[in-house]
Amino acid sequence: MTSPIDLDARALARLVQRVFEATSEDRRLAILIDLPDSAVPDHDVWRDRRSLAAEWAAAFAADPDALDMEVSFVAYPNARTNNGDLPDHAWILPCGGPAPSHVEHLDRAEAVGFDSIFSTHQILLAVTELSATAPMKLQAPRFGFRAATMPGFRRVMIPALRLDYVEVDRRCRHLKDLLDRAEGAAVHFSVGGRTHRLDLDLRHRTGHASGGLVRGTGTAGNLPSGETYIVPYEGEVDGDPSRTRGELPVELDGEVVVYRIEENRAVEVLPHGDSEGGVAQREADRIAAEPGYANLAELGLGVLSDFGVEPVGAILLDEKLGLHIAFGRSDHFGGQVGAEDFSSPDAVVHIDRVYLPATQPRVQVDGVDLAMPGGEALALMRNYRYTIEFE
């Protein structure tokens, strides 16, 4: 019998069926891992994640009748950064064998083209250290596969794979309907007695519901999931600049910094209150060196707090619990900023800042209001909780 934090082949098969609604046309599933190298060294959590993926592949190998499709175990060199473009090659490993500990332990001559993985597998599970969400979203329509990306996944997250994702998806679609109609969003923060407001321009955009169901051909999404997200308007229409502006406080490495936003870009980073200023200077240097990083790439609204899910200290799950705002790459969500807007492939990022008491205790989210057509203001959140009815 499996423990509450384990998934055997039958439980994994039910997960695949529930998430992907697999059909007879789905003949091959790939479980993907990325590998450490000299630039991105290994650590205990990553090592255990690879072991977990190997256990899943071995479970299917030991019980081939559990899932009516062939299962591959695939490893590839890490992309050096979250949401960076994937390498051009990968290795197909024996199901039932251990996960490699380093990319140098594999023979480059035995690698296959990554395109061949995409073209021969209908379903992908990317259980990786660095997020493959952006490249998977861009490649899925090209090759017609469906992918669940699981960057930073940990065993402690397994209970979140057992949620009622039909209900999670329904709530995410309700939020999508609101974001599709909204012209803007005002986010109100307070830090140490001071208030800050960020106005996000949502014109010319539609939302995306990532409710844990990846059922359309050529689609990819996170798992565990439970969020609706939208790219703020980035000002690409001639003569119509973005109206996103204001102040975004973020608690980083023990300090609170405030990004001053104009036309959807961070143009200045200031220390908040009595913060020493070292983190603010680091962030200011970063947006000066990488203008793509300064882009506001996402307004995200997670729903899993309402299902009793607690934060675990990993963005993959924590962002699905409530409000998050991202910097960097946005093209995989329908925005304008892509890999070409960074100095090198290693510099490409999409970084979520998650607003929960456990993740940013010094930054309070007082509320989120949507600007609806006709001038109506809709109170969406107050003190981290949704104030709308999901019925």
N, C-alpha and C positions, 0 to 999 in steps of 0.2 A: 504494500500500500504506500502511496506517495504521501509525503508530509504536506502541510498547507503551503510550504514555500517551494515545492517541487512540481514539475509538470512531466508526466510520463508521455509516451507516444500517443496514447488515446486522448489525453487532455490537450496535447499539442495539436492533434488533428482536429479536435473540436474548436480550438482557437483559430486555426487556419480556416475552417469552414465558416465560423461566425464572422471573422473579419473580412475574408475575401469572397465568401459565398462561392467556393470552388465548384467548378463544373467538370464534365468529362473532357473538355478542351484544355484543362489545366493539367498538363502531363508531367511537368518538372518544377520542383521547388528548390531554391538555393538558399542556404544559410551562410551569410557572409560575415567575415571578421576582417579587421585591419590589423596590421602587425607593427610592432615597435621597430625603430631603427636608431641610428646614432643621433639623429636630430630630435626625435621624439622618443625618449627612453621609456621603458616599461615601468609599471608600478603594480602594486598588489591588486587593486580593484580591476585594472585592465586585465591582468593575468587571470583573475577569477571569471571575468566576463567571457574571455576566450574559452575557458574551461566549460562554462555553462553552455556556450554555443556548441562545443564539441559533444557535450552530454546530450543535447537535443538531437544532433545529427546521429549519434550512436543509438539513441532511443528509437529513432525511425528505422535504423538499420537492423536493430534487434527485433522489431515488430513491423515488418514491411506491410502487413495487412491493415495497419492503423490508418494509413493515408494512401489513397489510391493514386499515387504519383511517385515518380522517382525523386530522390532527395540527393542533392549535392552539397558538399561542405567546401566552401570557397574562401581563400585567404588572399589579401592583396596588400601592397605597401601602403601605409597610411598616407593620407593626403596632406600631411603637415599642418593643416589648419581646419577648423570647423567649416563645413560647406564649401571647401575648395574643390576644384575639379578633380575627378578620380584619375588614378594612373591608367596607363593604356594596357596593363597586363595584370593577370591574377593566376592563382594556382588552384586546381581542383584537387582536394585532399581526400584520403580514404575516410569514409564515414565509420566511426568507431575508433579512430585513432586519436592521439592527443593533438591539441592545438600547438602550432609552432610558437616558439618563444621569441623569435627575432626574424626579420625579413632575410637576413644573411644566411639563415639556415636552409633556405630554399634555392634550388637551382634555377637561374633565370632561363636557361634553355628549356626547362620543362613547363614554363608558364604558357598560358593561352591569352589571346586578346580579350580584353574586357568586353568588347562588342559581342564576342561569341557567347559570353555568359548572358548578356542581355537578350540576345536573339534566340537562345535555346531554352530559357527558363521563363515560365509564365508568372511565377510568384517568387518574390525575393524577400528575405528577412535579413536586414542589415544590423547585426548585433555588434556595434562598433564603438571604439573610443571617440573618434572624431565624427561629427555629424556628416552623413552622406545625403541629407535631405535635399539640399539644393540641386546637386547633380542628378539625383534620382528623379526629382520632379521634372527636370529638363529632358532626361533621356527616356522616361517612361512613355511619353506620347510618340517618340520616334520609333521605339521598338515594340510597344504594345504590351509591356509587362505591367504588373501591379506590385508595388513595393511597400513594405512597412519598415520604416527606419527607426532604430532603437539605440541612438547614440547615448553613451553613458549608462546603459541599462545595468541594474544591479539585482541580485536575487531578492532583496527586500521589496522590489517593485512587483514581484510576481502576483501578489493578490490583486493588483490593479488590472491584470490581464483577465481577471474573472468577472469584471463588472458587466452590468447589463448595457452593452454598447448600443443597443437599439434605442434605449432611453437617453443615453449620453448623446448619441447622434441627433436625436429629436431636439434636445435643448440647444445643441450647437447650431442646428438649422434655424431655430427661432432667433438666435442672436444674429445669424447671417442676414435674415430678413430685415432686422432693424438696421444693421450696418449698411446694407444695400440702399436703404432709403435715407439714411442720415447724411447730412451735408458736412457735419463736423462733430468733434468730440472734445469736451473740456475736461481735463483731469486736474483735480485739486489735491494738493499735498500740503502737509505741515511738518516742519522739522524744527524742534527746539523753540516752539512759540512763533516761528515765522511761517508764513504761507507762501505757496508757489502755485502757479497755474500754467498748464501747457494746453494750448489749443491746437488740435490736429485737424487738418484739412482732409476731409473724406470725399470730396467731390471727384468725379471722373474715375471712381473706383467701385469695385464690388468686393464683398467679403468672401471668405473661404471657410466652410465648415469642415473641421477635422474631428469627426466624432468617433473615430476608431473603426469605421467601416470603409475598407478600401476595395470597392466593388466595381468601379468603372475601369474599363480597359485604358491603359496608358496613364494611370494615376499612382501617386505615392503620397504617403503621409506617416506621421509619427505613430508609434505604438509603445507604451500606452498612450492613449490620446484622450481628447476631450476639450477642445478649444475651437474658437472661431477667431480668425485673424483677418486683417486688412492692411494693405500698404497705404500709408498716407500719400496724398497726391504730391508728386515730386516736382511739379512745375514744368513738365515737358511741353505743354501746349503754348505755342507762341503768343505772347502778350497776356498770358494768364499765369502769373507767378503763384507758387504755393502760399497758402495763408497759414501754414503751420508755423507757430511762433510761441515763445514763452520761456519758461524755466522748467528744467527737468532735474530734480534732485535724485542722486543715486548714492547709496552707501557702498563703498568699495574699500576693501582692505582696512577696515576700521575707521575710515574717514568718510564724511559726506561731501560730495562735490556737486556743483550745480552747473549743468550745461545750459548755456544761453542759446536758444534756438531761433533762427530766422530762416524763413522760406524752406523749412523742412531740413535744415542742416545745423549742426552744432558749430557755432562760430566763436565761442569762448567757453572756457571751463574755469570756474572759480571755486576756491575752498569755501565751505559753509561755516559760518560762525567761528568757533575756536579751532577748527581743523588746521593742522600744521601746514598743509598746502602741497606736500610732496606728491600725493596722488593726483591732485588737480593739475599740477605741472606735467606729470607724466601723461595724463589724458590730453592736455593741450598740445603737447609735443606729438602725440599720436595722431590727432586729427589734422595737424599741420603736415605731417609726413604722409598720411594716407587719407586724402579727402573722401574716398569712398566709405571709410569707416564713419565719417561725420554724418552720413545720411541716416535719417530716421526711417527704418525699413519696415516696421510692423507695429501695429496696435493689436495685442492679443488678449483674448478674454477666455480664461479657462473656467470649467464648470465642475471639476472633480471634488472641490471642497464640499459641495452639497451631497456627495456620495460617501462622505466620511473618510476620504483619503487624506493622509497627513503628509507634509513635506518630508523629504528624505535627504535633502542637500544635494540633489542632482537636477539640473535644468530640465532634462527630458520629462520628468514627472512633475516637478515643482511648478513649471510654467502652466501646467494644465489645471492648477488649482485656482487661478484667479488672474489678476491683471499682470501683464508684462508688456514691455516696450523694448524694441530691438534697434540696434545700430547696424549699418553695413549693407551687405548684399540684399537685394530685393527682387531681382529678376525672376527667381524661382517662385515668387508669390504674385507675379504679374507687374512688378515695378520696373524701374529703368536702370538701376545700378547693378552691374554684373562684374564678373572677374576682370574684365578689361579696364575697370575703373580703379584697380589696385596696382601697386608697383610691381607685383610678382604673384605667381600662383600661391606662394607660401603666405602672402599677406592677406588673402581673401578671407573675410570674416562675416558672419551674421551672429551677433551676440545679443542674447536676451537678458534684460534686467527684470528680475521677477520681484513683484511687490507683494510680499507676505510678511507678517510680523516675525516669522522665523528666519527669513532671508535678509530683510532690511529692517531691523527693529527700530532704528532711529528715524526712519521715513514713514510717516503715516499717510495712508491714502484716505482722504476725507470723502471723496466722491468722484463719480464719473457721470457726466451729463451728455446726452446726445442732442445735437441740433437737428431737428427734423424739419421737413418742408413746411412752409408757412409760418416759420418762426417759432414753432412749438419746441420747448425744451423738455426732454424726457429724462427723468432721473433713473439712471441705469444701475449705479452702485452707490452705497453709502457704507463707509467703514469696512471695506473689503467684501461686503455682502451684496448680492443682487437684490434690487428692490422691485424688479418686474415679476410678473406672474408667468411661469413657463407652461401654463395649461393651454 
